Amino acid sequence: MDIASPPSVPAASLKPRILPRPRDAAVEARALAEGLTPLQARVLAGRLPGYEGELAPLVTPSLRHLAHPERLRDARRAAERIAQAVVDGEHIGILTDYDVDGITSHVVIRRTLNELFGVPESRLHSLIGHRIHDGYGISLPLVERTLKLSPRPSLVITADCGSSDEPRIARLEAAGIDVVVSDHHALPVEGPPASAYATVNPTRDDCDYPDPTIAGCMVAWLVMSLARGVLIEWGVLPVATPKLSPWLSYVALGTVADCVSLGGSAANRAVVAQGLTLINRMEAACWRAMAERLGADSVPFDAETLAFQMGPRINARSRLDDPYAALHFMLATDDATAARHLETLDQDNQSRKAIEAEMTEQAKALAMPQLAAEAPALVVFLEEGHPGVQGIVASRLVQAYGRPTLVLTPAAQPGMLTGSGRSIEALHLRDALQRTFELAPEALPRFGGHRGAAGVGVPREALEAFREAFLRAVGEQLGDAELGPRVFIDGELIADQLALSTLDELEALGPYGREFDAPLFEGSFLVERLRPVGADGSHLMLELSSGAVAVRAIWFRALTPGEVPAFGVGDRLRCAFKLNRNRWRGRESLQLMIEHAEPLG
């Protein structure tokens, strides 16, 4: 697909480069020595650069590799405060972010308190901010809503937020409310919020937990698991009280959707693998409703199902409206209720797609002058943009241009802009924003996030000062790194390897996700047939051949609506592709998922 650009931006600089993924020879040799196939060893070596730990916990994920929650700083203190609230019959507020990580955290905490610890629903208060009206984290409107509750909770447990919310936590503390923070976002330079009763966060400098990359839902799961242990120690719960293992289905969804590392993290790989096993038992109404909507051929779910089917639907509700429908969907106890809430999520997701498409085109146009100036990052302000879709649009620009991107829109608070950012592997976005704050504190009064994604609040009049400081911070971190859209491939597959058996071999290394990308290969094919598909004709369905082997392929977002393909039947294509299992009426066949293609000669 050709990308239209003004003369000031050379088209070649916007064309994705297909590059071989660097491979760690030592990791490859170790993998072969441990019995992996040459193809598996090749794939592993491309995803674990410099990795010196044991390969087995990554290759065969298992819950036995999870570290004990007591290794999380403040976890014991947090668990004992939660246990005390259970014993004393206190009202408990559950305050979480509105995205998938926050919603799944909410489900873990609420179901544990109610179903395992016996806290009645009447003493539990769900506190989830409205993305547009309240903003991220422990926002002031959410604090005011909490203080107006009657009876008022004496304990608030946060998940996936709170580490950067000291002023609001201090307000709750002054009102006699203890706040237990469970979070995974990077802490501010001044450290954990001083007014919190406890702050459980694996990124704390004084935390001994061996894996700082776990998602917020996993932190919540560990804290609640420890609270169960405390209640058993105190004799409040019987030893036979069920463990929280079934809730790992929610943790798997939140972990995949929040884009935390699935590379060198044995913990994340274990909970996603175990969670998928639980999900595919279809014991919860939410999973059954999603399988019904996606069709019988969608089962069993894999990590991509969570990332590209479930995650976007749950996120869409919080992006465009309030997130409680997503919570009700996840908590539904019968199929009819789950299906009703899923219909709402699905409608929002369709609306989100339309808004996203329009905003992406506007953002790309505004990015062109910055690309012409060879900016190391893109900062795009959309005056009419919807704040709920900023992150997705930023992701589209990162994919198209290979640069860290922040997309900003007007905030509900007068005079302020709100923004979401996505990064490339070479840049730690949260660290870049910390440096931006050091350079221009007045231009960045609020920010938070982690390596791959972050959110910001910027005064409207300080936008240019923020842009200048951010570009400097990014430049300092990236140095002379070459930027641009790049497609990293794991080498070629010979014609005989275009088979389901090869896909079986690759799937044995799963789950795939951030920092452990699904294998991508290169090959040249003859186009036998092609036709645009999809409601707007933006996808391409192809039949390709390589030697005596014929295979079907799909290329999503290959065209802009109304665009004609740059190649036709009889042409040869150089493709970067994934292997995909196509299920149709109970039968399976191999399908290629095209990531990039260009005519040959």
C-alpha positions in Angstrom: 0.0 0.0 0.0 1.4 3.4 -1.0 1.2 6.1 1.7 0.4 9.5 0.2 2.7 12.2 1.4 3.7 15.8 0.5 6.9 16.3 -1.4 8.6 17.4 1.8 8.4 13.9 3.2 10.1 11.3 1.0 7.8 8.4 0.4 10.7 6.0 0.9 11.1 7.2 4.5 7.5 6.1 5.2 7.8 2.7 3.5 8.2 -0.1 6.1 11.6 -1.7 5.9 11.6 -5.5 6.2 14.6 -6.4 8.3 15.9 -9.6 9.9 15.2 -9.8 13.6 18.6 -9.8 15.5 19.1 -13.2 17.1 21.1 -14.0 20.3 23.4 -16.8 19.2 23.9 -17.9 22.8 20.2 -18.2 23.5 19.8 -20.1 20.2 22.5 -22.6 21.2 21.0 -23.1 24.6 17.6 -23.7 23.2 18.9 -26.3 20.8 20.8 -28.0 23.6 17.5 -28.1 25.6 15.7 -30.0 22.9 13.9 -27.3 21.0 13.5 -27.6 17.2 15.7 -25.4 15.0 12.7 -23.2 14.1 11.7 -22.8 17.8 15.3 -22.0 18.8 15.5 -19.4 16.0 12.2 -17.7 17.2 13.3 -17.8 20.9 16.7 -16.3 20.1 15.0 -13.3 18.3 12.9 -12.5 21.4 15.3 -12.8 24.3 18.4 -10.7 23.5 20.9 -10.9 26.3 18.7 -13.3 28.3 20.8 -15.4 30.7 18.1 -16.9 32.9 16.6 -20.3 32.7 14.7 -21.0 29.4 12.4 -23.6 30.9 10.1 -21.2 32.8 9.6 -19.2 29.6 9.2 -22.2 27.2 6.9 -24.2 29.5 5.1 -21.6 31.7 4.0 -22.8 35.1 2.5 -21.2 38.2 5.2 -22.7 40.3 7.5 -20.0 38.9 5.4 -17.2 40.7 7.2 -15.5 43.5 5.4 -15.4 46.9 3.3 -12.2 47.3 5.1 -11.4 50.6 8.1 -10.4 48.5 6.0 -7.4 47.4 6.9 -4.4 49.7 3.9 -3.5 51.8 1.9 -6.5 50.7 1.6 -8.0 54.2 0.6 -4.7 55.6 -2.0 -4.3 52.9 -3.3 -7.8 53.3 -3.7 -7.4 57.1 -5.6 -4.1 56.6 -8.0 -5.8 54.2 -8.4 -8.8 56.5 -9.2 -6.4 59.4 -11.9 -4.7 57.3 -13.4 -8.1 56.6 -13.4 -9.1 60.3 -14.8 -5.8 61.5 -17.6 -5.6 58.9 -16.3 -2.3 57.4 -17.6 -0.8 54.2 -14.9 -1.2 51.5 -14.4 0.9 48.3 -12.9 -0.7 45.3 -11.3 2.0 43.1 -9.8 1.0 39.8 -8.8 2.4 36.4 -11.4 2.1 33.6 -9.4 0.1 31.1 -9.2 -3.7 30.8 -6.4 -4.0 33.4 -8.5 -1.9 35.8 -11.8 -3.7 35.1 -10.2 -7.2 35.5 -8.5 -6.0 38.7 -11.9 -4.8 40.0 -13.5 -8.2 39.3 -10.7 -10.0 41.1 -11.0 -7.9 44.2 -14.8 -7.8 44.3 -15.3 -11.5 43.7 -12.7 -12.4 46.3 -14.2 -10.1 49.0 -17.8 -11.3 48.3 -17.5 -14.9 47.3 -14.4 -16.1 49.3 -14.3 -13.7 52.2 -18.1 -13.4 52.7 -18.4 -9.6 52.5 -22.0 -8.8 51.5 -22.6 -6.8 48.4 -24.2 -4.1 50.5 -20.7 -3.3 52.1 -18.9 -3.1 48.7 -18.7 0.1 46.7 -17.4 0.0 43.1 -15.6 3.3 42.3 -14.5 3.5 38.6 -13.8 6.9 37.1 -15.4 8.2 33.9 -12.6 8.6 31.5 -13.8 11.9 30.1 -15.6 13.5 33.1 -13.3 12.2 35.9 -9.9 11.4 34.3 -7.4 8.8 35.2 -6.6 7.3 38.6 -7.8 8.6 41.9 -9.2 11.8 40.4 -10.8 14.6 42.4 -14.3 13.9 41.1 -13.9 10.3 42.2 -12.7 11.4 45.7 -15.8 13.6 46.0 -18.0 10.8 45.0 -16.4 8.5 47.6 -16.8 11.1 50.3 -20.5 11.4 49.5 -21.2 7.7 49.9 -23.4 6.8 52.9 -22.3 4.8 54.7 -18.9 6.0 53.8 -16.2 3.3 53.3 -13.4 3.2 55.9 -11.1 1.4 53.5 -10.4 2.0 49.8 -8.5 -0.6 47.8 -7.1 0.7 44.5 -5.8 -1.3 41.6 -4.0 -0.2 38.5 -3.8 3.3 39.8 -2.9 5.4 42.8 0.9 5.6 42.7 0.9 9.2 41.5 -2.2 10.4 43.4 -0.8 11.6 46.7 -2.9 14.8 46.9 -6.2 12.9 46.5 -5.1 10.1 48.8 -4.3 12.7 51.4 -7.8 14.1 51.1 -9.3 10.6 51.7 -6.9 10.0 54.7 -8.0 13.3 56.2 -11.6 12.1 56.0 -10.7 9.0 58.0 -10.4 6.6 55.0 -7.4 4.3 54.8 -6.2 3.8 51.2 -4.4 0.6 50.2 -2.8 1.2 46.8 -2.1 -1.7 44.5 -0.6 -0.6 41.2 2.1 -1.3 38.7 2.7 2.1 37.1 6.1 3.8 37.6 6.2 5.8 40.8 7.0 9.5 40.9 10.6 10.5 41.9 9.4 11.4 45.4 8.4 7.7 45.9 5.2 6.0 47.1 2.3 8.3 48.1 3.0 9.3 51.7 -0.7 9.3 52.8 -1.5 5.8 51.6 -1.9 3.1 54.3 0.1 0.8 52.1 1.5 1.0 48.5 2.0 -2.4 46.8 3.9 -1.8 43.6 6.6 -4.0 42.1 8.3 -1.0 40.5 9.2 0.4 44.0 12.9 0.8 44.5 12.7 -0.9 47.8 10.6 -3.8 46.5 12.1 -7.3 46.5 9.6 -8.8 44.0 11.6 -10.3 41.1 9.4 -9.2 38.3 8.5 -5.5 38.0 6.6 -6.1 34.7 3.5 -7.7 36.1 0.2 -6.0 35.3 -2.1 -4.2 37.8 -4.5 -7.1 37.8 -1.7 -9.5 38.8 -0.7 -7.2 41.7 -4.3 -7.1 42.9 -4.5 -10.9 42.6 -1.3 -11.3 44.7 -2.6 -8.9 47.4 -5.9 -10.6 47.6 -4.3 -14.0 47.7 -2.2 -12.9 50.6 -5.3 -11.5 52.4 -6.8 -14.9 52.1 -3.7 -16.4 53.8 -4.0 -13.8 56.6 -7.6 -14.6 57.2 -6.8 -18.3 57.4 -3.9 -17.6 59.8 -6.3 -15.6 62.0 -8.8 -18.5 62.0 -11.4 -16.4 60.3 -11.5 -18.6 57.2 -11.2 -22.3 57.1 -8.0 -23.8 55.6 -10.2 -25.3 52.9 -11.2 -21.8 51.6 -10.8 -21.9 47.8 -7.7 -20.3 46.4 -7.9 -17.4 43.9 -6.7 -19.6 41.0 -10.0 -19.4 39.0 -9.6 -15.6 38.8 -6.4 -16.0 36.8 -8.7 -16.0 33.8 -9.3 -12.3 34.4 -5.6 -11.7 35.1 -4.8 -13.3 31.8 -7.1 -10.9 30.0 -5.8 -7.8 31.8 -2.2 -8.8 31.3 -2.5 -9.3 27.6 -4.6 -6.2 27.1 -2.3 -3.9 29.1 0.7 -4.6 26.9 3.0 -5.7 29.7 6.0 -7.8 28.8 5.5 -11.4 27.7 9.2 -11.7 26.9 11.5 -12.5 29.8 8.7 -12.6 32.3 8.0 -16.1 33.6 5.2 -14.7 35.8 3.3 -13.0 33.0 3.7 -16.0 30.7 2.5 -18.4 33.4 -0.6 -16.4 34.3 -1.6 -15.9 30.6 -1.0 -19.6 29.8 -3.0 -20.8 32.9 -5.7 -18.1 32.4 -6.3 -19.3 28.8 -6.7 -22.8 30.0 -9.3 -21.6 32.5 -11.1 -19.4 29.9 -11.4 -22.2 27.4 -13.3 -24.3 30.0 -16.0 -21.7 29.3 -17.2 -21.8 32.9 -18.0 -18.1 33.2 -20.8 -16.4 31.4 -18.6 -13.7 30.0 -16.4 -16.1 28.1 -19.4 -18.1 26.8 -21.1 -14.9 25.6 -17.9 -13.8 23.7 -17.5 -17.3 22.1 -21.2 -17.1 21.0 -20.6 -13.7 19.4 -17.4 -14.6 17.7 -18.7 -18.0 16.5 -18.0 -21.6 17.2 -14.8 -21.4 15.0 -13.3 -18.9 17.5 -12.8 -21.5 20.2 -10.3 -22.2 21.7 -9.4 -18.6 22.6 -5.7 -17.6 22.4 -3.8 -14.5 23.5 -4.7 -12.8 20.2 -8.4 -13.4 21.0 -7.9 -11.5 24.3 -5.9 -8.8 22.7 -7.9 -8.1 19.6 -11.5 -9.3 20.4 -12.2 -9.0 24.1 -9.8 -6.2 25.1 -11.1 -3.7 22.5 -14.7 -4.3 23.4 -14.1 -3.7 27.1 -11.9 -0.7 26.5 -14.4 0.8 24.0 -17.0 1.3 26.7 -14.7 3.2 28.9 -13.4 5.2 26.0 -16.8 6.4 24.9 -19.0 6.2 28.0 -18.9 4.9 31.5 -17.2 1.6 32.2 -19.8 -0.1 34.4 -21.3 -2.1 31.5 -17.9 -3.7 31.1 -17.8 -4.5 34.8 -21.3 -6.0 34.7 -20.4 -8.0 31.6 -17.4 -9.5 33.4 -19.4 -10.2 36.6 -22.5 -11.6 34.8 -23.7 -14.9 36.3 -25.9 -16.0 33.5 -25.6 -16.1 29.7 -28.5 -13.8 28.9 -27.2 -11.0 31.2 -23.6 -11.4 29.7 -25.0 -11.3 26.2 -27.0 -8.1 26.9 -24.0 -6.3 28.3 -21.8 -7.6 25.5 -24.2 -6.1 23.0 -23.6 -2.7 24.6 -19.9 -3.2 24.5 -20.0 -4.3 20.8 -22.0 -1.3 19.7 -19.5 1.0 21.5 -16.7 -0.8 19.8 -18.3 -0.2 16.4 -18.6 3.5 17.2 -15.0 3.6 18.4 -13.8 2.1 15.1 -15.5 4.9 13.1 -14.1 7.6 15.4 -10.7 6.1 15.3 -10.6 6.0 11.5 -11.4 9.7 11.2 -9.0 10.7 14.0 -6.2 8.6 12.5 -6.4 10.3 9.1 -6.4 13.8 10.8 -3.5 12.8 13.0 -1.5 11.5 10.0 -2.0 14.8 8.2 -0.7 16.7 11.2 2.2 14.4 11.6 3.6 15.1 8.1 5.4 18.4 9.0 7.0 16.8 12.0 8.2 13.9 9.9 9.6 16.3 7.4 11.5 18.0 10.2 12.8 14.5 11.2 11.4 14.8 14.7 12.3 11.9 16.9 8.7 11.7 18.2 5.3 12.9 17.2 3.1 15.2 19.3 -0.3 15.6 17.7 -3.1 17.9 19.0 -6.6 17.2 17.7 -8.8 20.1 18.6 -12.0 18.1 17.8 -10.6 14.7 18.8 -12.3 12.3 21.2 -10.2 11.8 24.3 -11.3 8.1 24.6 -9.5 7.1 21.3 -6.2 8.9 21.8 -4.2 5.8 22.6 -5.4 3.7 19.7 -4.7 6.6 17.3 -1.2 6.9 18.8 -0.7 3.2 18.2 -1.6 3.6 14.6 0.9 6.4 14.1 3.7 4.4 15.8 2.9 1.5 13.5 2.9 3.7 10.4 5.9 5.9 11.2 8.0 4.1 13.7 8.2 6.9 16.2 7.0 7.4 19.7 3.7 9.3 19.5 1.5 11.3 21.8 -2.0 12.3 20.8 -3.7 15.1 22.7 -7.3 16.4 22.8 -9.1 19.0 24.9 -9.7 17.9 28.5 -13.0 18.3 30.5 -11.0 20.7 32.7 -10.9 24.1 31.1 -7.5 25.2 29.8 -6.1 21.6 29.9 -5.3 19.0 27.3 -5.2 15.3 27.9 -3.1 12.9 26.0 -2.2 9.3 25.5 1.1 8.0 24.2 2.5 4.8 22.7 6.2 4.0 22.3 8.6 2.0 20.3 10.8 -0.8 21.8 13.9 1.5 21.9 12.2 4.1 24.2 11.0 3.9 27.8 8.0 6.4 27.5 7.5 6.9 31.2 11.2 7.7 31.7 11.0 10.2 28.8 8.0 11.9 30.4 9.9 12.1 33.7 12.7 13.8 31.9 10.2 16.1 30.2 8.9 17.1 33.6 12.4 17.9 34.8 13.0 20.1 31.8 9.6 21.9 31.9 7.6 21.1 35.1 5.0 23.7 34.4 4.2 22.1 31.0 3.5 18.6 32.5 1.6 18.8 35.8 0.3 15.3 35.5 1.6 12.1 33.9 1.9 8.4 34.5 2.4 5.1 32.7 5.0 2.5 31.9 7.5 1.6 29.2 5.1 1.2 26.3 2.2 3.5 27.1 1.5 6.6 29.2 -1.0 9.4 29.8 -0.4 13.1 30.2 -2.1 16.3 31.3 -0.8 19.5 29.6 -2.0 23.1 30.0 -3.2 24.4 26.7 -0.9 27.4 26.7 2.1 25.2 27.5 1.7 22.8 24.5 4.7 24.1 22.6 6.9 24.2 25.7 5.8 20.6 26.4 6.5 19.5 22.8 10.0 21.0 22.9 10.9 19.4 26.2 9.4 16.0 25.2 11.3 16.0 21.9 14.5 16.8 23.8 13.9 14.1 26.3 13.2 11.5 23.6 16.3 12.6 21.7 18.5 12.2 24.7 17.2 8.6 25.3 17.3 7.5 21.6 20.5 9.1 20.6 21.4 8.3 17.0 18.9 5.4 16.7 17.5 5.1 13.2 13.8 5.7 13.2 11.0 4.7 10.8 8.5 1.9 10.2 10.2 -1.4 10.4 9.0 -5.0 10.1 11.2 -7.5 11.8 11.0 -11.0 10.4 12.3 -14.3 11.7 13.7 -15.4 8.3 12.1 -17.4 5.6 10.0 -20.6 5.5 10.4 -23.1 2.7 7.3 -24.2 0.9 7.1 -27.4 2.8 6.9 -25.5 6.1 3.7 -23.7 5.0 1.7 -26.3 6.9 -0.4 -26.6 10.1 2.4 -28.7 11.7 4.7 -25.7 11.5 2.0 -23.6 13.3 1.7 -26.3 16.0 5.5 -26.1 16.5 5.3 -22.3 16.9 2.2 -22.3 19.1 4.1 -24.5 21.6 6.2 -21.5 22.4 3.2 -19.3 23.2 1.7 -17.2 24.6 2.8 -14.3 22.3 2.4 -10.6 23.0 4.4 -7.5 23.8 8.2 -8.2 23.7 7.4 -11.7 22.6 5.9 -11.0 19.2 4.2 -13.7 17.2 6.6 -15.1 14.6 6.7 -13.2 11.4 8.3 -14.6 8.3 9.3 -13.5 4.8 8.6 -15.1 1.5 7.9 -14.4 -2.2 4.6 -15.6 -3.7 2.7 -15.5 -6.9 -0.7 -13.9 -6.7 -3.3 -16.3 -8.0 -6.4 -14.5 -7.0 -7.3 -11.4 -4.9 -10.4 -9.4 -3.9 -11.2 -6.6 -1.5 -13.3 -7.6 1.5 -14.8 -5.9 4.5 -17.6 -3.4 4.8 -15.4 -0.7 3.2 -13.2 -2.9 1.0 -10.1 -2.0 3.0 -9.0 -5.7 3.5 -7.6 -8.0 0.9 -8.2 -11.7 0.5 -5.6 -13.4 -1.6 -4.7 -16.8 -2.9 -0.9 -17.2 -3.2 1.4 -19.9 -4.4 5.0 -20.8 -3.7 6.2 -23.6 -5.9 3.6 -26.4 -5.7 2.1 -25.1 -2.5 -1.0 -22.9 -2.6 -2.2 -21.0 0.5 -4.9 -18.5 1.3 -4.0 -15.1 2.9 -5.7 -12.1 4.5 -4.2 -8.6 4.7 -6.1 -6.4 7.0 -6.2 -2.6 6.4 -4.3 -3.2 3.2 -6.1 -0.3 1.4 -7.7 2.9 2.2 -11.4 2.9 1.2 -11.7 3.2 -2.6 -8.0 2.5 -3.2 -7.0 0.1 -5.9 -4.2 -2.5 -5.1 -0.8 -1.7 -6.5 -0.5 -5.3 -7.8 -2.7 -7.8 -9.5 -3.1 -11.5 -10.5 0.1 -12.9 -11.9 2.4 -10.5 -10.0 5.0 -11.7 -7.5 4.9 -10.3 -4.0 7.4 -10.0 -1.2 5.4 -10.6 1.9 6.0 -10.4 5.7 3.4 -12.8 7.2 2.3 -14.8 10.2 0.9 -18.3 10.1 -2.7 -18.5 11.2 -5.1 -21.3 11.9 -8.3 -20.7 9.9 -11.3 -22.6 11.4 -14.4 -23.1 9.3 -17.3 -25.4 10.2 -15.1 -27.6 12.3 -12.3 -27.9 9.7 -8.9 -26.3 10.1 -6.6 -25.0 7.4 -3.5 -22.8 7.2 -3.9 -19.1 6.4 -1.3 -16.4 6.1 -1.8 -13.1 7.9 0.0 -10.5 5.8 1.6 -7.7 7.7 3.3 -6.0 4.8 3.6 -6.8 1.1 5.2 -5.1 -1.9 5.5 -6.1 -5.6 8.7 -7.7 -6.8 10.3 -6.2 -9.9 
